[in-house]
Amino acid sequence: MNKFADKIHVLFRKEDIDPYKMDGKIVVVLDILFATSTIVSALNNGINCVVPAYNAQDAREKKDESNANKILLAGELYADTIEGFAPPTPIALSQNLSQGFDQLIYSTTNGTVAIKNSINAKKIYVGSLLNAKATIDDLINNYNEETILIICSGSIGRPNLEDTFGAGYFINLLRKKLVHSKKTVFSDAAVISEHLFKSNQNETIKLFHESRVGQIMLERNLGNELDYASKFDQYNIVTKYEKGKIVKC
């Protein structure tokens, strides 16, 4: 192994994804506020699958092409719910899922784009704080010898607090699992993320409230959505992107 190669690395923005360098990588995509947290929550609450879309038009086209019986469109653009779509956040969306939809087609500014842009990877996990341990356990059981890439979706082209913090938690879990491995090399980006997590792990809600998206949610009296997404390891489920759909494994 090249001693200068990073076996475990973090990207801070979806714009840093290079499709030509994804081949063979094991990827975990994060959009903590809120896309991946919403996806994990929806799959835990009974939706059969989630189809990520690039934008509203792509979502509508996917609905027209789908063979599913009951389809729900949900999503946002620049933190505003898309007209005619269900809301994009976990708690608000859960109220719509009670109607028994088979499939959720979901479009967001950052998270679903990051997932779609990662499709050349060997395996794509969709992660959140809600299912982090389950995700890492599955990843280590199946791909512990592979190069692992944690992708933060970021916000409109910039790194953000919540995704970097979330990546730090995933890195911390990986470090504990791989403590005896002599092959593990953590990149500086991975170490930066872990430091952010370790210095704020007891103040997650405060950190989320200070974030850009957090400020928007608080202005809209949606602090409950922030609190929900800040909870660690609530669900023992693994969610993966496979053949155009995100499913619970």
Phi, psi and omega in degrees: 000136176296120184294345179263000181277141178268115178280327179233121189222159177235135167256136186270348182215153176295333180293345179274356179289125174251105183305332183282349179251009184272343184303127178085352182278148169260119190246140168240117180264132179238133165217082192298320177239088008220358196305307185286330174296321178294317181298312179299316180297316181297318179291325176293330183269010169112354176293141185288320180200159177239128178256112179283143180234154178289323185198183184297318180298315178299320179297315181295321178294321179295325177296317179297329183272346188283149176261001181293151183284310182238115186242135176246129172266133177216154176158177181217161171224118182055043174075003175254134179301133180293137182302129180086358181255156172288158182296154189268354187265155190302308185291313181298319181292325183301332179292333178277330184291340180295348181276002171081042178285145177276326188219139174250124172256124197229128181233128177224165183296323188237307190297310182291330176293318178299319178297311181298324182283354181258010192294346178278357180290160178292321179209139180238118171264145173252114190241163177204173173298330185298330183227030186297310183297318179298320179296312182294322177300315179295318181297313181294322180295333187246335189222033187290347178263001185265166172282128186248132182234117174267120183253117172274132180289327182073186181227116178041051174088003181237152170297155176227162184297310190293320179288320178296319175299313179299318177300322179298324177293316178298318178296318179299318177296318178297317181299319180294322180287329187252022187302331182262002181277129179273354183266351187281127175232118178266131178289165176300323179298321177295319180293319177302314180299316182296321178297319178298316179298310186295328180277353182230008189296337178266003180226042185300314182298317179301315179299315180296323178294331181278345183288163180300309180294323178301318178298320178297316181296320179295322177297334180262012180059039180243037177299335178297329178291321177296315180299319181298311184289346183272358184277135183272130164055049177282332187236132178267060180231153177244130182240127185229149174270118181220121176054047175086000182227149173260127186230159175272128183252000000 
